[in-house]
Amino acid sequence: MSSLAEKSTAQVELQKAASSRKPRHTAFIIGFIGPALLIYLTYVIFPIFSTLYYSMFHWSGIESSKTFILFDNYIKLMTDSIFWKTVLNNLLLVVASIFTQLPLGLAMALLLMAPIKGIRLFRTVYFMPLLMSTVALGILWTFIYDPTMGIINQAFDLLGLRSWQMGWLGDSKTAFLAVIVTICWQFTPFYMILFRAAIAGIPDEIYESAKIDGASGWKQFWRITLPLLKPTIVTSSVLSVIGSLKYFDLIYVMTEGGPDSSTELMATYMYKQAFAKFNMGYASTISFTMFVISLIVAIFILTADKNRAQAS
Amino acid sequence: MTAVNSIQRIGLYVIAILVLVVTGYPFIYMVATSLKTQPEFFEHPVSLLPKFNFENYALVFKLGIDTYFLNSVIVSLICVTAIIYLSAMISFPLVRMRFKLNRPIFYLFLAGMMIPVHTTLIPIYMLTKHIGLYDSMWALVGPYIAFSLPISVIILTQFIQEIPRELDEAAVMDGANPARLFWSIVFPLLSPALATIAIYNFIHIWNEFVFGLVLITTPAKMTLPLGLRAFYGEFSVNIPGIMATLTLGSLPLMIAYFLAQEKVVSGLSAGAVKG
C-alpha cells in the first residue's frame, strides 16, 4: 500500500513538472506521432471495425450489393461443422506447439550448453530452419512426404518397412500429424534460442554452490534451471499460443486445408471463404471470431500474468 | 555446467548428431536434389551425391526468378527504411513527452501484437482496390509497415527508456528544440535497437506470404515467396527444378546468417519481448 501511495505522489509531481514545462511542443508531437499512427490506424485498427461491419452482411465481395442480415452469419457459423473442426485443429496446434516445441527447444538449448565439441556447428545448423521462408519450407516438406519419391517413404523402403509407407499429406488420417511435425521442425529453433539466452543468464555461482551441496546434474536441472526458466517458459507459451491461433502459410502451401478439411485452420478456412468461394460476408464473420478468440486469450494471459506477479 | 563421464558424453554426442541430421538433412537434400538431372533424381531420389549439374539453375533464371528477387529486395528495403524512421519518430515522444494520449497510443500498439493478420485481410483488400494500388508492389508497403510497427515501437520505447534523461535535459538547456534533440542526439543513440528491428522486420517481410497472395496477381509483380509457389505450380514434375528455386530463394538469408550469425539470431529473438 505504501509503495502505491509513493508511486502516485511521484506521478502527481511528474505531471506538475510536465504541465509547468513550456512550451508544449504540440506541433512536434503531432508531426512525429502522426505518420506512424495514421498508417497503423488505417491498416490494423480500422480494418477490425470494417470486418465487424462486413460480418453482418450477406456479401460476395465481387458485387457491391450487400444484404444486411445482422447476426445470421454468426448463427450459421455456430452450426458450421467445418468451422468447429478448424477451432479444434487450432487448439490441437496450440497444444502440440506448447508440448513439443517448448520441451524440444529446451532440450536443444541444454545440448548447446553441454561439454561437447563442435558446439558452433551444432548451433549454426540447429537454427537454420527458422531462416527459411515458410513457403519454401512447405514446398520442400511436401516432397519429403511425397508418397513415391519422398525421402520418408524411400527410407522405409530401404529399411524393409514397406507397410509403414503412407500417403502422408494425401491421407486425412496422417495429414495433420505430418503438418504438425513440419511446424515443429520450423519453430523449435526459435524456442531453443530463447532458452539458450535464458540459461546463459543464470549465474554460475548458483550451480557451484549446488555442486558443493552434492546436487547431481538432474537435481540441478529440476531444482535450479527449470524454476529459473519459468519467465521464459511463460513468454514462450504466450508466443506459441498467439502464433498458433493465426497460423496459415504452411498449411496453405502444403495441403490447402485438405484432405477433407483434416488440416483446415480458422485462417485457411477464412481465406477460402473469402477468396475462393467469394463469401466475403461470411469470411468476415470467421475472421472477426478469430479476433475475438485472440482477444479472449490475450485477456486471459494478461490476468493470469498479473495474478502471478502479485503472488510472487 | 557439470562434469560428465565418458558414457554420458557419448550419449550427448549421439543426441546432438541425431538432432543435427533431423535439422540439417532437409537442407542438404534440397541442395543435392537441385543439382541432379530429372532422370538421375528418378533413379536415385535419396542419394546426396549428385553429378553437380547446374542446368536447373540456368532454367530457373531463364524463367525469371530474378524478377521475384528484385521485387522482394525493393519492397523489403522500402518497408524497412520506412519502419526505422517511423517507429523511431513515434517512440521518442511516446516515452519522453507527456500528453493526454501517450499511454492509450502505446497500448494500441501493444494490442497490435495480438491482432491476427486475417482479421484485417478483407478490409485491406477492399481498401487497396479502392485506392488503385491493387496488384502493384505498393499495395504491400502499407500493410507491411503497419504490421511491423507494434514490435518495433515496443523495442524502441524500451530502449529509449534506458537512455539517461540528463542527455535530453542538457540538450534542451543548450537551446535545442525537440526535433533537433531527436535527430542529432537520440536517433544516433538508437542504432543498436534500430539494427535489431531492421533485421527482424527484414526477415519477416522477405518471407511474408498472405498479403502478397491477396494483393498481387500478376507474376511480374510478385515477391519471392509468391514466385516460389508459382514455380511450384508450373514445374509440377520437375522436382530438381523446384529444389533449385527453393535453394536460390533461401540463399540470401542464409548468406546473411553465415556472415553475421549473432546479429541475425538476436534480431530474430527480438520477437520475444514482453510487453
Interface residues (C-beta under 8 A of the other chain):
Chain A: L14 Q15 A18 S19 R24 H25 T26 F28 I29 G31 F32 I33 P35 A36 L37 I39 Y40 T42 Y43 V44 I45 F46 P47 I48 S50 T51 Y54 G61 M108 L111 M113 A114 P115 I116 G118 L121 F122 T124 V125 Y126 F127 M128 P129 L130 L131 M132 S133 T134 V135 A136 I139 L140 W141 F143 I144 M149 G150 I151 Q154 A155 L158 W185 P189 F190 I193 L194 A197 Y207 K211 S216 G217 Q220 T235 S236 L239 I242 L245 K246 F248 D249 Y252 V253 M266 A267 M270 Y271 A274 F275 M280 A283 S284 S287 F288 M290 F291 S294 L295 V297 A298
Chain B: M1 T2 A3 V4 R9 L12 Y13 I15 A16 V19 L20 V22 T23 G24 Y25 P26 F27 Y29 M30 T33 F41 F42 P45 V46 L86 S87 M89 I90 F92 P93 L94 M97 R98 F99 I105 L108 F109 A111 G112 M113 M114 I115 P116 V117 H118 T119 T120 L121 I122 P123 I124 Y125 M126 L127 G142 P143 I145 A146 F147 L149 P150 V153 N177 P178 A179 F182 I203 W206 N207 F209 V210 L213 V214 L224 P225 L226 L228 R229 Y232 I239 I242 M243 L246 G249 S250 L253 M254 Y257 F258 Q261 V264 V265 L268 S269 G271 A272 K274
